[in-house]
Amino acid sequence: MEKILCTLGLILVLAGCEALTSSNDGIPRIRSQADVDAYNATVSVASNRLVCTRERVVGSNIPQFVCMTVAQRERIAEQAREDVRQLSDELQNVIGN
């Protein structure tokens, strides 16, 4: 009986933790590729389509489902290219002087 009560208590605590981390911003949580496909079926603009990958985020070995729109991914890639160009230029200035 005690094991059953402990198990139920653990389930309630975990359910409470999930409720705390869920955002209530009106956007449904994407938890699987099926959710991504369902969302993408409703999007008419290609840049608004979601692309999701399982990634190991910094500070954790547990992969998380990370989703971004095509436009967000392109912006991040362009910013990374610009940062590399800027660092390369600065390095050339330091070496050249």
C-alpha positions in Angstrom: 0.0 0.0 0.0 2.8 2.4 0.8 4.5 1.7 -2.5 1.3 2.6 -4.3 0.9 5.9 -2.4 4.5 6.8 -3.1 4.1 6.0 -6.8 0.9 8.1 -7.0 2.7 10.9 -5.2 5.6 10.8 -7.6 3.1 10.9 -10.6 1.4 13.9 -9.1 4.7 15.7 -8.6 5.8 15.0 -12.1 2.5 16.2 -13.5 2.8 19.4 -11.5 6.3 20.0 -12.8 5.1 19.5 -16.4 2.3 22.1 -15.8 4.9 24.6 -14.5 7.0 24.4 -17.6 4.2 24.5 -20.0 3.7 27.9 -21.5 0.2 29.3 -21.8 0.7 31.6 -24.8 -1.9 30.0 -27.0 0.7 28.1 -29.1 0.4 24.3 -28.9 3.5 22.5 -27.8 5.3 20.6 -30.5 6.4 17.2 -29.2 6.8 15.0 -32.2 7.3 15.0 -35.9 3.6 14.3 -36.4 2.9 17.6 -34.6 5.3 19.3 -36.9 3.7 17.8 -40.0 0.2 18.8 -38.8 1.4 22.4 -38.1 3.2 22.7 -41.5 0.0 21.5 -43.2 -1.7 24.7 -42.0 1.1 27.1 -43.1 1.0 28.7 -46.5 4.3 30.6 -46.5 7.4 28.4 -46.9 9.5 30.5 -44.5 7.0 30.0 -41.7 7.3 26.2 -41.9 8.7 24.5 -38.8 11.9 22.5 -38.9 12.5 20.5 -35.8 15.6 18.5 -34.7 16.7 16.6 -31.6 19.6 18.4 -30.1 21.7 18.1 -27.0 21.4 21.6 -25.5 24.3 23.2 -23.6 24.5 21.9 -20.0 22.5 18.7 -20.7 23.1 15.3 -22.3 19.4 14.8 -22.8 18.4 15.6 -26.3 15.5 18.0 -26.7 13.1 18.7 -29.5 14.2 22.1 -30.9 11.9 23.8 -33.4 12.5 26.9 -35.5 10.9 28.3 -38.6 12.8 28.2 -41.8 13.2 32.0 -41.6 14.6 31.8 -38.1 17.1 29.2 -39.2 18.2 31.3 -42.1 18.6 34.4 -39.9 20.7 32.4 -37.4 22.9 31.0 -40.2 23.3 34.5 -41.8 24.3 36.0 -38.4 26.8 33.2 -37.9 28.3 33.8 -41.3 28.5 37.6 -40.5 30.2 36.9 -37.2 32.8 34.7 -38.8 33.5 37.4 -41.5 33.9 40.0 -38.8 36.2 37.9 -36.7 38.2 37.0 -39.8 38.6 40.7 -40.7 39.6 41.5 -37.1 42.2 38.7 -37.1 43.6 39.9 -40.4 43.9 43.4 -39.0 45.8 42.1 -35.9 48.1 39.9 -38.0 48.6 42.6 -40.6 49.7 45.2 -38.1 
